[in-house]
Amino acid sequence: MRLWSAVLLALVLGPVTVQAADELPAAVTFADHVAPLVFEHCTGCHRPGQVAPFPLMNYTDTRKHAKTMLRVVQDRYMPPWQPEKGHGEFRGERRLTDAQIALFEKWVTSGMAEGDPQKVPPLPKYPEGWQIGKPDLVVKMDRPFEVPADGPDIYQNFVIPLGVNEDKWVSAVEFRATAPEVVHHVLYFLDNSGRGRAKLSKDGQPGFPGMGFRPTGSLGGWAVGATPIRLPDGLARPLRKGSDLVLQTHFHLSGKAVKEEITVGIYFADKPPERTLVTVALPPHFGLFSNIDIPAGRSDFKVQDSFTLPVDVDLVGAAAHAHYLAKTMNITATLPGGEKKPLFSIRDWDFNWQGQYLYKDYIRLPKGTVLRGGVTWDNSAANPRNTSSPPVRVTWGEGSKDEMGQVSLMMVAAHQADTPKLQKAIKDHSDETVLLSRLRGDKIDWAKLGVERPAFWKDSPATPKKKEAKTPPLSLRDLDGKEQTPLAVEGAKAHVLFFTTTDCPIANSYVPEINAMVKEFTDRPVRFYAVHVDSDLTPDEARTHRKEYGLNLPILLDTRHQLVAATGVTRTPEVAVLLADGKVAYRGRIDDRYPSLGKKRQTPTQRDLRDALAAILSGEPVRVARTEAVGCSIPDVRAVGQVKTPN
């Protein structure tokens, strides 16, 4: 079944109590039971001028399509609502219950009786024109885009100058299509770089094709079945002066040639929001730096990621993005006390239904909560959405037959003053992901992305590697001349890196604790390293320090800050615990002996590193994955720039 046909067969019924079959009405009629549901929940799209190619405005309309409607409802392909029940409650949910399906099934299988026509309720009164009121700014394409009758789906980007000469805040966006039956979804990008305009051709079709545009901002998006809505509680997205609006539009062809000329209404907030909306993406960059390389036939390829909240936050919404092969997406929260809270889940991802979901009420998550999210892909022949037959190897890319993927949460800091700390933690997490990718030797096709290879990637091979080739792990010799690979965890469950300097008094005061832990874990699958970060420290000076303080573990000199950059540490003493998958399972203080500079407890109340190792050795997730170390700042840490990728 073609997508544009299936889209419009939705029967969206309101919430009712689940009923057994024998509790259904003895006789189900259109007038008494089906008409109220169809008019309230279906006719909004199935009426003239909307995305549906046929109406559902009376008994005749509904009877004509009822059997097909029942089939897609029973398959739960309709209505187009992907979030799984029990993983967050969202506004405008369109999920059907078993009782709703049973009611409609009984009407269809019992003969689709009309009932008394006098009892058919009146059609709802739908808003004319703009659905959420008159916009503050209305813009449109400079000329129509000609959509052919048939062929592959089309992705076209339309650049519309906004003429905004001062920074604004946007609370909502609504668009109107002249040929809504061919518009599947639209992403509202912002561009103040001029890249969009540079791609335009003065002749031929408006806009430029593809999915590879890199925006400088976003105002959200729309997909079939969605209705425009204002962000809650005065929240708004920034619109920088001089920005163009770029409409990345997905067309699915309808069998007849049409012309589309989109008009967009933008709604401004009366004042800047009191709290700043931010997004945590797992993994960052839509998986560009997460080694997405899916073998042909693999049905359960996974990428997982985690992020620890540095402050209290309120969750506002959730979203997901991937291409055709994605199967499942989810995010859960592990609270500081160990309680797990499901936040968002899709069990059967469908590329055709991309939405952004706002929670009914904010979800408060405390500082220290660990967010864990992931995506799985199915590249087997059994996946009906596989675009290749037989399956072929698929890697990260911007084309629809390539793959990417991430799950994201929109949130605000519970206290606006904490927003910079939250934003920094998000950036640090992104930088760490990029560095780990670099150290793994991941191949990134920078030319295909249309960007110059960043300086921090300068040691990457200039030519593609053979598939079976592996980049050797970072190797350093310790003070005794033995080769060590601290970032490659093999034959152990974890590597523990203590970062130190010879002249940091707090770092030196922890030497007895470090020695005690090394002795305690002698027979456990954990390896310990001390890492000196002084750029001008000589091996002889390090040996003198080792003798004076009695350090009894391998000692490495990280004069080029390779280990500093790989782990993201910023102080001494700070510790990083690495797992076999290259992830930093814990980073921060050894314990809370030093609440701040100049203050010291006689006995620590929290032993963060020991707790982290205990969890890892027992196969449990680390409850608190990030803490703030207290000590001496590490100078000249190599900065890493972010690479922005498109939706």
C-alpha positions as CSV (number, residue, x, y, z in Angstrom):
1,M,0.0,0.0,0.0
2,R,1.4,3.4,-0.9
3,L,2.1,5.7,2.0
4,W,-0.2,8.5,0.8
5,S,-3.1,6.0,0.7
6,A,-2.4,4.5,4.1
7,V,-1.9,7.9,5.8
8,L,-5.5,8.9,5.1
9,L,-7.2,5.7,6.4
10,A,-6.7,6.5,10.0
11,L,-9.6,6.0,12.5
12,V,-8.6,8.0,15.5
13,L,-11.0,7.2,18.4
14,G,-11.2,8.9,21.8
15,P,-10.2,7.2,25.0
16,V,-12.7,4.8,26.5
17,T,-12.5,2.0,29.2
18,V,-11.3,-1.3,27.8
19,Q,-14.3,-3.6,27.2
20,A,-14.6,-7.3,26.6
21,A,-16.3,-8.4,23.4
22,D,-19.6,-9.3,25.3
23,E,-19.7,-5.8,26.8
24,L,-19.9,-4.1,23.4
25,P,-23.3,-2.7,22.4
26,A,-25.6,-5.3,21.0
27,A,-26.1,-3.4,17.8
28,V,-23.4,-1.0,16.7
29,T,-24.6,1.7,14.3
30,F,-23.0,4.6,12.5
31,A,-25.4,7.1,13.9
32,D,-25.1,6.1,17.5
33,H,-21.5,4.9,17.8
34,V,-19.3,5.5,14.8
35,A,-20.3,8.9,13.6
36,P,-19.4,10.7,16.9
37,L,-16.0,9.1,16.9
38,V,-15.2,9.7,13.2
39,F,-16.4,13.3,13.3
40,E,-14.4,14.2,16.4
41,H,-11.2,12.4,15.5
42,C,-11.0,11.7,11.8
43,T,-12.8,14.4,9.8
44,G,-10.3,17.0,10.9
45,C,-8.0,15.6,8.2
46,H,-10.6,13.8,6.0
47,R,-12.3,16.9,4.7
48,P,-11.8,19.2,1.7
49,G,-8.6,21.3,1.8
50,Q,-6.8,19.0,4.2
51,V,-4.2,16.2,3.6
52,A,-6.8,13.5,3.0
53,P,-7.6,12.7,-0.7
54,F,-11.1,11.6,0.3
55,P,-13.6,12.9,2.9
56,L,-15.1,11.1,6.0
57,M,-17.9,13.4,6.6
58,N,-21.0,11.1,6.5
59,Y,-22.2,7.5,6.5
60,T,-21.5,7.0,2.8
61,D,-17.9,8.2,3.0
62,T,-17.1,6.0,6.0
63,R,-18.8,2.9,4.8
64,K,-16.9,3.1,1.5
65,H,-13.5,2.9,3.3
66,A,-14.5,1.0,6.4
67,K,-12.9,-2.4,5.6
68,T,-9.5,-0.9,4.7
69,M,-9.7,1.4,7.8
70,L,-10.3,-1.6,10.0
71,R,-7.3,-3.5,8.5
72,V,-4.8,-0.7,9.2
73,V,-6.3,0.0,12.6
74,Q,-5.9,-3.7,13.6
75,D,-2.3,-3.6,12.4
76,R,-1.8,-0.5,14.5
77,Y,-0.3,1.1,11.5
78,M,-3.0,3.7,12.1
79,P,-3.3,6.2,13.7
80,P,0.2,7.4,13.1
81,W,1.4,7.5,16.7
82,Q,4.7,5.9,17.5
83,P,5.4,6.4,21.2
84,E,4.8,3.3,23.3
85,K,2.3,3.3,26.1
86,G,3.8,3.4,29.6
87,H,6.8,5.5,28.5
88,G,5.6,9.0,29.1
89,E,2.3,10.7,28.6
90,F,2.2,13.2,25.7
91,R,-0.2,15.8,24.5
92,G,-2.5,14.9,21.7
93,E,-2.0,11.2,22.0
94,R,-3.7,9.2,19.2
95,R,-3.2,5.7,20.5
96,L,-6.2,3.3,20.1
97,T,-7.4,1.0,22.8
98,D,-8.4,-2.6,22.3
99,A,-12.0,-1.6,23.0
100,Q,-12.0,1.1,20.3
101,I,-10.7,-1.4,17.7
102,A,-13.3,-4.0,18.9
103,L,-16.1,-1.5,18.6
104,F,-15.2,-0.5,15.0
105,E,-14.6,-4.1,14.1
106,K,-18.1,-5.1,15.3
107,W,-19.6,-2.3,13.2
108,V,-17.8,-3.5,10.1
109,T,-18.4,-7.2,10.6
110,S,-22.0,-6.8,11.5
111,G,-22.9,-5.1,8.3
112,M,-22.1,-1.4,8.9
113,A,-25.6,-0.4,9.9
114,E,-26.4,3.3,9.5
115,G,-29.0,3.6,12.3
116,D,-31.4,6.5,12.5
117,P,-30.0,9.3,10.3
118,Q,-31.7,11.8,12.6
119,K,-29.4,10.8,15.4
120,V,-26.2,11.6,13.4
121,P,-24.5,14.5,15.3
122,P,-23.6,17.7,13.4
123,L,-20.1,18.0,11.9
124,P,-17.6,19.9,14.2
125,K,-16.9,23.5,13.4
126,Y,-13.3,23.6,12.3
127,P,-11.3,26.9,12.3
128,E,-11.0,28.6,9.0
129,G,-7.7,29.9,7.8
130,W,-4.9,29.7,10.4
131,Q,-5.6,27.1,13.1
132,I,-4.0,28.8,16.1
133,G,-4.9,32.4,15.2
134,K,-3.4,35.1,13.0
135,P,0.4,34.8,12.7
136,D,2.8,37.6,13.5
137,L,4.7,37.0,10.3
138,V,3.5,35.3,7.1
139,V,6.0,34.3,4.3
140,K,5.7,32.1,1.3
141,M,7.8,30.5,-1.5
142,D,8.8,32.8,-4.3
143,R,7.3,30.4,-6.9
144,P,5.6,27.0,-7.0
145,F,7.5,23.7,-7.0
146,E,6.3,21.2,-9.6
147,V,5.7,17.8,-8.1
148,P,5.5,15.0,-10.8
149,A,2.9,12.3,-10.9
150,D,5.2,9.4,-10.1
151,G,8.7,8.4,-9.3
152,P,10.7,8.3,-6.0
153,D,10.0,10.4,-3.0
154,I,11.4,14.0,-3.3
155,Y,13.4,15.9,-0.6
156,Q,13.5,19.6,-1.5
157,N,14.7,22.6,0.5
158,F,13.1,25.9,0.0
159,V,14.8,29.1,1.2
160,I,12.6,31.9,2.3
161,P,14.0,35.2,3.5
162,L,12.3,36.4,6.7
163,G,13.4,40.0,6.7
164,V,13.8,40.0,10.5
165,N,16.2,42.7,11.6
166,E,16.3,42.0,15.3
167,D,16.5,38.8,17.4
168,K,13.1,37.2,18.0
169,W,11.6,34.3,20.0
170,V,9.2,31.9,18.2
171,S,6.5,30.1,20.1
172,A,4.8,28.3,17.2
173,V,5.0,27.7,13.4
174,E,2.1,26.8,11.2
175,F,2.2,26.1,7.4
176,R,-0.4,25.9,4.7
177,A,0.1,23.8,1.5
178,T,-1.6,24.3,-1.8
179,A,-1.3,20.6,-2.5
180,P,-1.4,19.0,0.9
181,E,-2.0,15.5,-0.4
182,V,1.7,15.3,-1.5
183,V,3.4,16.9,1.5
184,H,4.5,14.3,4.1
185,H,6.6,16.3,6.5
186,V,8.4,19.6,6.7
187,L,11.4,20.5,8.9
188,Y,11.7,24.2,9.8
189,F,15.4,25.1,9.6
190,L,17.0,28.4,10.2
191,D,20.1,29.6,8.3
192,N,22.1,32.8,9.0
193,S,25.2,31.5,7.3
194,G,24.1,32.1,3.7
195,R,24.7,28.4,2.8
196,G,21.1,27.9,1.8
197,R,21.0,30.8,-0.6
198,A,24.3,29.7,-2.1
199,K,22.8,26.4,-3.1
200,L,19.9,28.0,-5.0
201,S,19.6,27.9,-8.8
202,K,18.1,30.9,-10.5
203,D,16.6,28.7,-13.2
204,G,14.3,25.8,-13.0
205,Q,12.7,24.5,-9.9
206,P,12.8,26.6,-6.7
207,G,15.0,25.4,-3.8
208,F,17.7,22.7,-3.9
209,P,17.4,18.9,-3.4
210,G,18.6,16.5,-0.8
211,M,18.8,15.9,3.0
212,G,22.3,17.2,3.5
213,F,21.7,20.8,4.5
214,R,23.3,21.9,7.8
215,P,21.2,24.5,9.6
216,T,22.3,27.1,12.1
217,G,19.0,26.8,14.1
218,S,15.6,25.1,14.1
219,L,12.0,25.9,14.7
220,G,10.7,22.3,14.9
221,G,8.7,20.6,12.2
222,W,5.4,19.1,11.0
223,A,4.4,15.7,9.8
224,V,1.1,14.2,8.6
225,G,-1.4,14.0,11.4
226,A,0.2,16.7,13.5
227,T,-1.5,19.9,14.5
228,P,0.3,23.2,15.2
229,I,0.7,24.0,18.9
230,R,2.4,26.7,20.9
231,L,5.3,25.8,23.2
232,P,4.0,25.7,26.8
233,D,4.6,28.1,29.6
234,G,6.1,30.9,27.6
235,L,8.9,28.7,26.1
236,A,10.2,29.8,22.7
237,R,12.9,29.0,20.2
238,P,15.4,31.7,19.2
239,L,15.3,33.4,15.8
240,R,18.4,35.3,15.1
241,K,18.2,38.5,13.0
242,G,19.1,38.0,9.4
243,S,18.1,34.4,9.3
244,D,16.5,32.7,6.4
245,L,13.8,30.0,6.8
246,V,14.7,26.7,5.1
247,L,11.8,24.3,4.6
248,Q,13.2,20.8,4.2
249,T,10.2,19.2,2.6
250,H,9.4,15.5,2.0
251,F,7.0,14.9,-1.0
252,H,5.4,11.5,-1.6
253,L,3.9,11.5,-5.1
254,S,0.2,11.0,-5.5
255,G,-0.2,9.8,-9.1
256,K,-1.0,13.2,-10.5
257,A,1.2,16.2,-11.2
258,V,0.6,19.1,-8.9
259,K,2.2,22.4,-8.0
260,E,3.1,23.3,-4.3
261,E,3.6,26.7,-3.0
262,I,4.0,26.6,0.8
263,T,2.9,29.5,3.0
264,V,4.3,29.7,6.6
265,G,2.9,31.6,9.6
266,I,5.3,32.4,12.5
267,Y,4.1,33.3,16.0
268,F,6.4,35.4,18.1
269,A,6.6,35.3,21.9
270,D,5.7,38.6,23.7
271,K,9.0,38.4,25.6
272,P,12.1,36.3,26.0
273,P,11.3,33.0,27.8
274,E,12.1,32.8,31.5
275,R,13.8,29.5,30.9
276,T,16.0,28.3,28.0
277,L,15.0,25.3,26.0
278,V,17.9,22.9,25.4
279,T,18.2,19.4,23.9
280,V,20.1,16.3,25.0
281,A,20.7,13.9,22.1
282,L,21.7,10.3,22.6
283,P,23.9,9.7,20.7
284,P,24.9,13.2,19.6
285,H,25.2,14.4,16.0
286,F,22.6,11.8,14.9
287,G,25.2,9.1,15.4
288,L,27.8,10.5,13.0
289,F,30.5,9.7,15.6
290,S,29.0,6.5,16.9
291,N,30.4,4.1,14.3
292,I,27.1,3.2,12.6
293,D,28.2,0.5,10.2
294,I,25.5,-2.1,9.8
295,P,26.4,-5.4,8.1
296,A,24.0,-6.9,5.6
297,G,21.7,-9.3,7.3
298,R,22.3,-7.9,10.8
299,S,18.9,-7.6,12.6
300,D,19.9,-6.1,15.9
301,F,22.7,-3.5,15.4
302,K,22.7,-1.2,18.4
303,V,24.1,2.2,19.4
304,Q,23.7,3.2,23.0
305,D,24.7,6.3,24.9
306,S,24.2,7.9,28.4
307,F,24.3,11.4,29.9
308,T,24.3,12.4,33.5
309,L,22.3,15.5,34.4
310,P,24.5,18.1,36.2
311,V,21.5,20.0,37.5
312,D,17.8,19.5,38.2
313,V,15.7,19.7,35.0
314,D,12.2,19.7,33.7
315,L,11.5,17.5,30.7
316,V,9.4,19.3,28.0
317,G,9.3,16.8,25.2
318,A,10.9,14.0,23.2
319,A,11.7,13.2,19.6
320,A,13.5,10.7,17.5
321,H,15.1,10.5,14.1
322,A,16.5,7.8,11.9
323,H,16.0,6.4,8.4
324,Y,14.3,3.2,7.0
325,L,16.3,0.5,8.8
326,A,15.8,1.7,12.4
327,K,13.6,-0.5,14.6
328,T,13.6,0.6,18.2
329,M,14.3,3.8,20.1
330,N,14.2,4.5,23.8
331,I,15.3,6.6,26.7
332,T,15.1,5.7,30.3
333,A,16.2,7.6,33.4
334,T,17.9,6.1,36.5
335,L,17.3,8.4,39.4
336,P,20.0,9.1,42.0
337,G,18.3,6.6,44.4
338,G,18.4,3.8,41.8
339,E,14.8,4.0,40.6
340,K,14.3,3.6,36.9
341,K,11.8,5.7,35.0
342,P,10.8,5.1,31.4
343,L,10.7,8.3,29.4
344,F,10.2,7.5,25.8
345,S,10.1,4.4,23.6
346,I,9.3,3.4,20.0
347,R,9.0,-0.4,19.4
348,D,8.5,-0.3,15.7
349,W,10.1,2.9,14.1
350,D,8.6,4.0,10.9
351,F,10.5,6.6,8.9
352,N,7.2,7.9,7.5
353,W,6.0,9.1,10.9
354,Q,8.4,11.6,12.4
355,G,7.0,13.6,15.3
356,Q,8.0,15.8,18.2
357,Y,6.1,14.9,21.3
358,L,5.4,17.3,24.2
359,Y,4.8,15.8,27.6
360,K,1.4,16.5,29.1
361,D,3.1,17.8,32.2
362,Y,6.8,18.6,32.9
363,I,8.8,15.7,34.3
364,R,11.2,16.8,37.0
365,L,14.5,14.9,37.0
366,P,17.0,15.6,39.8
367,K,20.7,16.3,39.5
368,G,22.7,13.1,39.1
369,T,20.0,11.3,37.1
370,V,21.5,9.1,34.4
371,L,19.8,9.2,31.0
372,R,20.3,6.1,28.8
373,G,19.2,6.1,25.3
374,G,19.7,4.0,22.2
375,V,18.7,3.0,18.7
376,T,18.6,-0.4,17.0
377,W,18.5,-1.1,13.3
378,D,17.3,-4.2,11.4
379,N,19.2,-4.7,8.1
380,S,17.8,-8.2,7.5
381,A,15.7,-9.4,4.6
382,A,12.9,-9.9,7.1
383,N,12.6,-6.2,7.6
384,P,9.8,-5.1,5.2
385,R,11.1,-1.5,5.3
386,N,14.6,-2.5,4.0
387,T,15.3,-0.5,0.9
388,S,17.7,-3.1,-0.5
389,S,16.9,-6.6,-1.6
390,P,19.0,-8.5,-0.8
391,P,20.3,-6.4,2.1
392,V,23.6,-4.5,1.7
393,R,26.0,-3.0,4.1
394,V,24.7,0.4,5.3
395,T,26.8,3.1,7.0
396,W,26.1,6.6,8.3
397,G,25.0,9.1,5.7
398,E,22.4,11.7,4.9
399,G,20.6,9.9,2.1
400,S,17.5,8.1,2.8
401,K,19.2,4.7,2.0
402,D,22.0,5.6,4.4
403,E,21.4,5.5,8.1
404,M,21.7,7.8,11.1
405,G,19.8,7.9,14.4
406,Q,19.3,9.5,17.8
407,V,16.7,10.0,20.5
408,S,16.5,13.4,22.1
409,L,14.9,15.1,25.0
410,M,13.9,18.8,25.2
411,M,14.3,20.2,28.6
412,V,14.9,23.3,30.7
413,A,17.0,23.7,33.8
414,A,14.7,23.7,36.9
415,H,16.5,27.0,37.8
416,Q,17.5,29.2,35.0
417,A,20.8,30.1,36.7
418,D,21.8,26.5,36.1
419,T,21.3,26.7,32.3
420,P,25.0,27.5,31.5
421,K,26.1,24.4,33.5
422,L,23.6,22.2,31.7
423,Q,24.7,23.6,28.3
424,K,28.4,23.0,29.1
425,A,27.7,19.4,30.1
426,I,25.9,18.8,26.9
427,K,28.8,20.2,24.9
428,D,31.3,18.2,26.9
429,H,29.4,15.1,26.2
430,S,29.4,15.9,22.5
431,D,33.1,16.6,22.5
432,E,33.8,13.4,24.3
433,T,31.8,11.4,21.7
434,V,33.8,13.0,18.9
435,L,37.2,12.3,20.6
436,L,36.3,8.6,21.2
437,S,35.4,8.3,17.6
438,R,38.7,9.8,16.6
439,L,40.6,7.4,18.9
440,R,38.7,4.4,17.6
441,G,39.8,5.4,14.1
442,D,36.3,5.8,12.8
443,K,36.2,6.7,9.1
444,I,34.3,10.0,8.5
445,D,33.7,11.1,5.0
446,W,34.2,14.8,5.5
447,A,34.1,15.6,1.8
448,K,30.6,14.0,1.6
449,L,29.5,16.1,4.5
450,G,30.7,19.2,2.6
451,V,33.1,20.4,5.3
452,E,36.8,20.5,5.7
453,R,38.4,17.9,7.9
454,P,38.7,19.5,11.3
455,A,42.2,20.1,12.8
456,F,41.7,17.7,15.6
457,W,41.1,15.0,13.0
458,K,44.3,15.8,11.1
459,D,46.0,12.5,11.9
460,S,43.1,10.5,10.3
461,P,44.1,8.6,7.2
462,A,43.5,10.5,4.0
463,T,42.3,7.5,2.1
464,P,39.6,5.0,3.1
465,K,40.7,2.0,5.1
466,K,40.0,-1.5,4.1
467,K,37.0,-2.9,6.0
468,E,39.1,-5.4,8.0
469,A,41.8,-2.9,8.9
470,K,41.9,-1.7,12.5
471,T,43.5,1.4,13.9
472,P,45.9,0.3,16.7
473,P,45.0,1.7,20.1
474,L,46.9,4.6,21.6
475,S,50.1,3.2,23.1
476,L,52.3,4.8,25.8
477,R,55.3,3.5,27.7
478,D,55.2,3.7,31.4
479,L,58.2,4.8,33.6
480,D,59.5,1.2,33.5
481,G,59.5,1.1,29.7
482,K,56.5,-1.2,29.4
483,E,54.0,-0.5,26.7
484,Q,50.6,0.3,28.0
485,T,47.2,0.9,26.1
486,P,45.1,2.6,28.8
487,L,42.2,3.4,26.4
488,A,41.8,-0.1,25.1
489,V,40.2,-2.3,27.8
490,E,41.1,-5.9,27.1
491,G,41.2,-8.8,29.5
492,A,39.6,-6.6,32.2
493,K,36.2,-5.0,32.9
494,A,37.6,-1.5,33.4
495,H,40.7,0.7,33.3
496,V,41.0,3.4,36.0
497,L,43.0,6.5,35.1
498,F,44.1,8.7,38.0
499,F,45.2,12.1,36.6
500,T,47.8,13.9,38.7
501,T,50.7,16.4,38.8
502,T,53.7,16.4,41.0
503,D,52.9,19.8,42.5
504,C,49.2,19.5,43.2
505,P,48.8,19.2,47.0
506,I,45.3,17.7,46.8
507,A,46.4,15.1,44.2
508,N,49.4,14.2,46.3
509,S,47.2,13.8,49.4
510,Y,45.2,11.1,47.6
511,V,48.3,8.8,47.0
512,P,47.6,6.6,50.1
513,E,44.0,6.1,48.9
514,I,45.1,5.3,45.4
515,N,47.7,2.8,46.7
516,A,45.0,1.2,49.0
517,M,42.6,0.7,46.0
518,V,45.3,-0.8,43.8
519,K,46.0,-3.3,46.6
520,E,42.4,-4.0,47.3
521,F,41.6,-4.7,43.6
522,T,44.7,-6.8,42.9
523,D,42.7,-9.9,42.2
524,R,39.8,-8.2,40.4
525,P,39.5,-7.5,36.6
526,V,40.4,-3.8,37.0
527,R,43.7,-2.1,35.9
528,F,44.9,1.2,37.4
529,Y,47.1,3.8,35.9
530,A,48.5,7.1,37.2
531,V,48.7,9.8,34.5
532,H,50.9,12.9,34.9
533,V,49.6,15.8,32.8
534,D,52.5,18.3,33.2
535,S,53.5,19.1,29.6
536,D,57.1,19.7,30.6
537,L,57.6,16.9,33.1
538,T,60.6,14.6,32.5
539,P,60.6,10.9,33.2
540,D,63.4,11.4,35.8
541,E,61.2,13.9,37.7
542,A,58.3,11.5,37.5
543,R,60.4,8.7,38.9
544,T,61.6,10.9,41.8
545,H,57.9,11.7,42.6
546,R,57.0,8.0,42.4
547,K,59.7,7.2,44.9
548,E,58.9,10.0,47.3
549,Y,55.2,9.1,47.5
550,G,55.4,5.4,47.0
551,L,53.1,5.1,44.0
552,N,52.8,1.4,43.1
553,L,51.0,1.4,39.8
554,P,52.0,2.0,36.2
555,I,52.7,5.7,35.6
556,L,52.2,7.4,32.3
557,L,53.3,10.8,31.0
558,D,50.5,12.5,29.0
559,T,52.6,15.5,27.9
560,R,50.5,15.9,24.7
561,H,47.2,15.6,26.6
562,Q,46.0,12.7,24.5
563,L,44.5,11.0,27.5
564,V,43.2,14.3,28.9
565,A,41.3,14.9,25.6
566,A,40.0,11.3,25.3
567,T,38.5,11.3,28.8
568,G,37.5,15.0,29.2
569,V,39.1,15.5,32.6
570,T,39.9,19.1,33.6
571,R,41.5,18.8,37.1
572,T,44.0,16.9,39.2
573,P,43.2,14.7,41.0
574,E,40.4,13.5,38.7
575,V,39.7,9.9,37.7
576,A,38.2,8.4,34.6
577,V,36.9,4.8,34.4
578,L,36.8,3.3,30.9
579,L,34.9,0.2,29.7
580,A,35.7,-2.2,26.9
581,D,33.3,-0.4,24.5
582,G,35.4,2.8,24.9
583,K,32.9,4.6,27.0
584,V,33.8,6.6,30.1
585,A,31.6,4.9,32.7
586,Y,32.6,7.3,35.5
587,R,34.5,10.6,35.6
588,G,35.1,12.9,38.5
589,R,36.4,12.8,42.1
590,I,37.7,9.9,44.0
591,D,35.5,10.7,46.9
592,D,34.0,13.8,48.6
593,R,36.9,14.4,51.0
594,Y,37.4,17.9,49.5
595,P,34.0,19.7,49.3
596,S,35.8,22.6,47.7
597,L,39.2,24.2,47.6
598,G,40.5,25.0,51.1
599,K,38.0,22.7,52.8
600,K,38.6,19.1,53.8
601,R,36.6,16.4,55.6
602,Q,38.5,14.1,58.0
603,T,36.5,11.2,56.5
604,P,34.7,11.1,53.2
605,T,30.9,10.6,53.2
606,Q,30.7,9.4,49.6
607,R,33.2,7.1,47.9
608,D,32.2,7.7,44.3
609,L,35.0,5.8,42.6
610,R,34.6,2.7,44.8
611,D,30.8,2.7,44.1
612,A,31.4,3.0,40.4
613,L,33.8,0.0,40.3
614,A,31.4,-2.0,42.5
615,A,28.6,-1.5,40.0
616,I,30.8,-2.3,37.0
617,L,32.1,-5.5,38.6
618,S,28.6,-6.6,39.4
619,G,27.3,-5.9,35.9
620,E,25.1,-3.0,37.0
621,P,25.1,0.5,35.5
622,V,27.0,3.2,37.4
623,R,24.4,5.1,39.3
624,V,26.3,8.4,39.3
625,A,28.5,8.6,36.2
626,R,29.8,12.2,36.6
627,T,30.9,14.2,39.6
628,E,32.8,17.4,40.0
629,A,36.5,17.0,41.0
630,V,38.1,19.5,43.3
631,G,41.8,20.3,42.7
632,C,44.2,21.9,40.4
633,S,43.1,22.9,36.9
634,I,44.8,21.3,33.9
635,P,46.0,24.0,31.5
636,D,46.0,24.0,27.7
637,V,43.4,21.2,27.3
638,R,43.0,20.8,23.5
639,A,39.7,22.2,22.4
640,V,37.4,20.3,20.2
641,G,34.9,22.0,17.8
642,Q,31.4,20.5,17.2
643,V,30.4,19.3,13.8
644,K,26.8,20.0,13.1
645,T,24.8,17.5,11.1
646,P,21.3,17.8,9.6
647,N,18.1,16.1,10.7
